[in-house]
Amino acid sequence: MRTDPPAAPDWAAYLQQMEAILGLALDDARREELRVQFTRIAAMAEPLMALPLDQRLEMAGVYRA
């Protein structure tokens, strides 16, 4: 079974949505720096996310409030 890698997140759109949800007003410089940081974090997490897991491993439970 072939699976294509997920598309890169649209961090600008994500930040715009989070600004609206959290009621923040970021300037362009702060918004750009956050976009850069999210891109870096995603790049660091990519190898870990690509690591195949044994199907026999138990999944963690999901907390529901």
N, C-alpha and C positions, 0 to 999 in steps of 0.2 A: 504494500500500500504506500503510495507516494503522497506526502503532504508538503505543500509549499510553505515556506516560512511566512509568518504573519507580516503584514505591511507595517512599516515604521509608523509610530504614532504621530499624529498631527499635534505637536506640543503647543503651537500657537493657538489652535482651537481649544485645546484642553485648558490652557491658561485663561483664555477669554471666558470660558464657561465657569471656571473656578472663581474668577473675579466677580462674576455676576452672582453666583451662589453664595459666596462669602461676603459680598458687599464691599469688596476692595476696590481701590482706585490706584492702579499701578501706572507709573510713567513708562515710556517706551524703553528707557535704559534698564530699568528693573525687570520689565517683562522679557527683554532679550537675554539678560543674565540668567533668569530662571529657565528660559528655553534651553540655553547652553548647558546649564546644570542638569536638567532632566535628560538631555541627550547623552551627557556623560554617564549618568547613573544607568540609563538603559543599556549603554555599550558595555558597562562593567557587568551587568546582570545577564547579558546575552549568553555567554558560555554556560553559566549555571542553568539558565532556562532551557538550553539545548541538550542538557544531560539527560539521557534516557533513564527512566526509572523502571525497576523490576515490577511487573504487573502484580506480583504477589505481595507487594508492600501495602500495608494498611494506610488508608488515607486518613488525614487528621479530620476530626469532627468539625462541624461548622457551628460557630457560636451564634445563637439567635437570642436577641433581647426580648 
